[in-house]
Amino acid sequence: MPLRFIEEFHRWVERESPSLPAQRVARHFLAEVGDESWRSPSIPVEALCNQPEYEVRAAALDVESEPRPVQIWYRHIYATDDVDVIAVTNR
C-alpha cells in the first residue's frame, strides 16, 4: 500500500529537531506501515475513524535511551489502500 503524504515527518524534523535515533525509529516504522497499515504497536483511534472509508491509527515508538516515545498518527484509506501521515511528535 502506498505511503502517500509524509510531509508531516519532515515538518516534525524541522519543528522539533528530534535525535537521529528517534528519526530512524520513525522512518523504519513508516516504511513498514507502507506495507502493513495495522503494524504493531499501532492501535486504532476509534473516535477518528470513519468506517468503512478509513481508519486512523496511533503508535508510540520507544527510542532507546530517550525518555519519551515518538508518537505517530496516520490514516489508512481502504478504497485506495493509501496511508497518510497525520502527525508526528516526541514532545
N, C-alpha and C positions, 0 to 999 in steps of 0.2 A: 504494500500500500504506500502511496506517495506521501512523503513528508513535505507539505506544501509551504506553509508560512513559518519560517524560522527567524524572521527579523527580530522577534521578541528576545531570542537568545542573544543576538548581537547588541540589542539595546541594554540588556542586563549587564553584559560585559562592560559596556561604556558607562552605564549608570552606577554600578556597584563595585567595579574593579575586583571581581572575585579572584581568589587564588587560582593558580594554574591547575592544581589538583581538583578544585571544585569545577572548573571549566571542563576538565577531562571527564569527570564523572557525569556531568550534564550532557556533554556531546555523545558519550558512549550510550547513555540511556536513550537519548533522542534517536540515535542511529538504530537501536533495537526496536523502538516504538514504531519506526517506519516499517518494520516487518511484522510486528505483533502489537496492535494497539492496546491489548489487555495486559501487557507486560508487567510482571511483578516488579516493584512493590506498589504499582498504581492501583487506585481504587476509584470506583465511580462516585461522582458528586451528584447524587440523585436530584437535588434542588435545581441543578443547572442543565440536566439532561432534557432532551425533547424527543422521547421515543415515539415513533420508530425512525426519526430523521437523524439524530446524532446523539452521542454520549460524550459528556465531559468527564475527564478523569484527572486525578491528582496523584502526585508521587512525592515522597520525601526521601531524598537520596543522601545517605550518610557519606561524609567525606572524612577520611582518616585524619586524625589529629585536629579536627575543626569542631567547635562547639555546636554549630548549627548545621542542619542538613540543607541541601539545595532543594527548594520546593519548585515543582513544575506542574503546571496545569495545561491540559491540551484537550482538543475536541476531535473525536473520530466521527466523520460523516459517513454513514452507512452506504448511501447510494453510490458514492464515488470511491469509497474506501480511503479517502484522503484524511490526513492528520494535520491539524493546525495547532501550533504552539500558541497558547493564550498568554501565559505569564511565567516568568522565572524569577526567583529571588533566593537569597540565603541570608537575609537580614532577620 
